[in-house]
Amino acid sequence: SLERLLLGEAFYYLGRASENDELTKEGFYLACPGRYFCTDLVYTFLEKGKNEDAKKMAIYAREKVGTQRKAADIKLVMDASLKDGDFGNCYFAFKDLQQFFPSEINSAVLKSGAYCGEKQNYIEEALQYYDKIFSEEKNPVIEAKILELTYRMKQDDSVMFRLKSIADKNPDSKDEEAKWRKILI
């Protein structure tokens, strides 16, 4: 109802003005989804490090829109879940994006999906995603990740020798991997 939306917006503004996140959250749950501030508020909570709250809000908004959800709704769940360390929700949001919005899968989304799949032990699928990333961007960190997952699947010692060779040729790759993970999480 209109009264609920107005009350939610009032809570949102009061919470923002007083820097009271509980009031801001109350405004979110009363008025979202559909209001202009909903998505921004989830990302604001992520920036503040309130990842669990952000994830809950993103999931709530996605469920409220039901079958009318857009790629941005699913991407929001994926981002918030990844930041919260909920790799299951992240991975299944990625799978929803793949199924319903394949045109929205860019390199960053693919990296996040591969990482979440790996963390959920969907090794074969994660390996396919990393292969796709590597085919587009020849990167020693991605190549090492492919070899690591291949080793986990096959336990082949020759893979470890190739991995060591890559590490020796790219001594800065550990720093690059750390930057890459920091971007993801």
ZIQUIRA-V942198 format. One record per pair of residues at least 24 apart in sequence whose ideal C-beta (glycine too) atoms are under 6 Angstrom apart, sorted by the first residue. I is the first residue (numbers start at 1). GAP is how many residues later the second one is. If there is no record, write none. Layout:
BEGIN
{{I;GAP} {I;GAP}}
END
This chain:
BEGIN
{{4;26} {5;26} {12;25} {28;29} {32;29} {33;28} {33;31} {33;32} {42;34} {46;37} {51;32} {51;33} {52;32} {54;26} {55;25} {55;26} {55;29} {71;30} {71;33} {82;30} {87;29} {87;32} {87;33} {88;32} {90;26} {91;25} {91;26} {91;29} {112;72} {115;69} {123;26} {123;29} {123;30} {140;26} {140;30} {140;33} {141;32} {141;35} {141;36} {141;39}}
END
